[in-house]
C-alpha cells in the first residue's frame, strides 16, 4: 500500500490526534531580533509550542510525557498553545526533529504566534542552534525549563546557590556568538582593526563570558561546600542523638509536604505546583509508641531529572542516604503512578550508588486517595499490596500510616541500668565506646552504669540488669 503524498508516515497518528485535541491560538509571531540573546537573559516564557520525539513505549507514554512537559511549562509561567509529537527511531542529531519537520514547526509557530518552542528532551548545543535558526524564535529544552522552575522556587541561600551553579554548568557549553558584534579580537596588519596597539589575538566575548562563568562557578562551589558543612553538622547532631530519621521521597507534586504537615504539624508551604519544595525541611515527630523521630521532606523527582540538578542538589539528596526509612509518596490520582514510582526509584538507586550504600527500607504511601477513582485505587492495591493508602488532606489512613511507621522504624538504642562485674572490663569498655553514659558508680558487686546503648549491646547486657 502506497502512502498518500500529503501524509508523512514518520509523523504517525499521535501527532494528528494532538493537533486535533489542542487548541490553536491565532496571533502575530514575536520573533527574536537576535536569537543569541537567549543565552544571556533570564527565560521569559509566554506562549509556547511543545514538541517531542516518540522513540519508545506506547502512544499513551508519549502523551503522558508531553502532558508532563505542559505542566512544567505552565509551572514556569507559560501558556501552552500546541503540542506535537513525532515518531522516530531516535532524535535527529542536527535539529532534533529533522529539517522537514522543523520547517513544519516554523509554520506552526507562525500560525499560533508562539514566542518559544520547548523540546521534550535535552538538546545538544548544535541542535539548539540549528533548530533556532529554522524556527526563528527562542528554543529551549526540558533541562533548561526545569532549571528555570528551580530558579523561581529557590528561597534559601543554599538553594539559590545550587540552582545558579546548575544553570551555569548547563549554559557554559551553550554560549555562542552571532556575527561580528560578538568578537573583540583585533585584526592583523592591513586589516580593518583599531590600529596600533589593538592588533593581535584578543579575547572574544564568548571567551570572556566563559571565563567569568567559570570564576563564578568556582565561587559558588566553595559557598555550597561551606553550606554543606553546616548541614552535615546538623545531621550529625541528629544522628548522635540516636533519633530515627525518615525521609519522604516521591515524584514532584505527589503531596510530600502535605504528608509532612499531617504527620508533624510542621506548617510547611503546600502548593499545587511542580517543585514547590526545593530545600529539605526536617521536623520532629512522634511515633505511635511515643518514640521521637525526624521526618525530612526532600525535593521532588521527575522523569529525566537533569544531571546538573542531581549534582547541584547533592547535599539535599544526602538526607535520603542517611535515612533509616524512605517513605515513598505516590500520587494516587495521577494517570500513570507506576511510571512515577519507577522514575523515583531510579533516582534513589543512583544517589545511593554514588555513596556506595545499600538502599534503605521503603514504605510506599499512596496519597490523594480522595481525588482518585475507585478503579485506579483497586489497580494500585493489587500492584502495591504492602502500600498504605492515605489522604493527607482529609486525614484518611494516617492512623494506619503511623502504625506502619512505628513497626518499620526499629529502635536504634535502649536505656540500660546494669552492674557489670569487675572481671568483665571488656563490657565496660564497649559501653563507653558505643553508648552514651549517664552515670557511673563503683559498687561492691561491680561497676554500675546507666546509659543509652545500641539495642544489640543492650541485649547482651541483660543478665547484668540492676533492676
Buried (B, 14 or more C-beta within 10 A) or exposed (E): EEEEEEEBEBBBEBBEEBBEEBEEBEBEBBEBEEBBEBBEEEBEBEBBBBBBBBEEEEBEEBBBBBBBBBBBBBBBEBEBBBBBBBBBEEBBEBBBBBEEBBBBBBEBBBBBBBBBBBBBBBBBEBBBBBBBEBBBBBBBBBBBBBBBBBBBBBEEEBBBBBBBBBBBBBBBEBBBBEEEEBBEBBBEEEEEBEEEEEBEEBEBBBBEBBEEBEEEBEEBEEBBEEBBEEBEEEBEEBBEEBBBBBBBBBBBBBBBBBBBBBBBEBEBEBEEBBBBBBBBBBBEBEBEEEBEBBBBBBBBBBBBBBBBBBBBBBBBBBBBBBBBBBBBBBBBBBEBBEBBBEBBBEBBEEBBEBEEEEBBEBBBBBBBBBBBEEEBBEEBEEEBEEBBBBBBBEEEBBEEBBBBBBEBBEEBBBEBBBBBEEEBEEBBEBBBEBBEEEEEEEEEEBBBBBBBBBEEBBEEBEEBEBE
